[in-house]
Amino acid sequence: MDHILIDYFIISNKDKFIASDLENIRVSMANMSKEQCLNVSKIDFTNPGLMLAVSIILGFLGVDRMALGEFGLGFLKLITCGGCGIWWLVDLFLIMRKTKEFNYRKFLQNIV
């Protein structure tokens, strides 16, 4: 596969994935056809910084968890007002990593 396209993808999305997953992404993309790589590069991955802002502003309503596809946890967070604020506070420290894990799962789902 075209290594320039892979390098560009890695450089432009490195902040959206956990660093240890980047090598797996590189290997996966190297085994793809050019068309598959182009399709993967069109995926809109969630910005962890944006999710942190969403978590700060609307996290007590569970919006952050719902945006990551965790609707059950988001609903629980909503009805408990962020676990009386405790769950909301903990998620402020976890949401960026959760977003990067979500992005990696999204990547894996689109390479099948």
N, C-alpha and C positions, 0 to 999 in steps of 0.2 A: 504494500500500500504506500501511498505518497506520504513520506515522513514529514514533509513540510506542512501538510494539512493536519497531521496528528500533532506536531509541535505547536502549531497555531492554536488548535483546540485546547491543548494542555495549558498553554500560556494564558489564553483568554478566559479559561474557566478554573484556574488553579485555586482561586479563593472560594469556589463553590463546592469543593470536595475536600475530604480529609486527605492530608498529604500522603498517607500510606496507601490510599486507594488510587492515586495518580499512576503508579506503575502498572497496576492491574488494568487501568483504562488504556494506557499506552499499548500494552500487549494485546488487549482485546481489539483495539482499533487497527493494529498492525495485521491482524488476521481477517479483517473485513475487506470487502470490495470497496472500490472508490465510491460507488453509489451509496453503500451502507454508511460509510464515513460521512458523506455529505448529509445524509438523513439524520445521523446522530448529531452533527454539528448544528442542525436547525432546531434542536430541542431547546426550549426555553427553561433553563434551570433557575431555581429560586435563589435569590440573593440572601445569604445569611445575615448580612447587615440590615437589610430591609425587614427580615423576619424578627430581628431583635427589636427594631422600632415598633413593629406590630405588637410584639409581646409586651413591650413597655406600656403602650397606649391601650391595647385591647386584650391583653393576655388574661386579665381577670375574668373576661367573658369567654375564654376558651377559643378565641378566634385563631390564635397562633397554632394550636394543636389541630383545629379543623382544617386550616390551610395546608397542613402537612399530611392530611388524610386520616388523622386520628380522631374520627368523629365521636366515638364513644368517650374518649378521654376529654375531648373538647366540651362535650355536653356535661360531663361530670364537673368539669371546671366551671362551666357556666352556672349550674345550679348550686354550686358551693361558693360562688364568688371567688374563684381561684383558690379553693381550699382555705377560706378565710384569710387570704393573702399569702399564706405560706407557700402553697403550690405555685402561685404566680411568681413569688420571689425566687424560688428554686429554678423555675423555668427561665428566668432571666439569665441564669448561668449555663443552662443546658440547651437553649433553643438554637444557638448557632451550630453546635455539633449535630443536633437532631436534624437541622435543615441540610447539612452536608450529607448525612446518612440517607435522608430522603432523596437528595439529588443522585446519589450513587445507585439507589434502588431504581430510580427512574431511568438512569443510564442502562442498567442491566436489563430492565424490562424492554427497552427499545432495541437491544442488540439481538434479541431472540428472533 
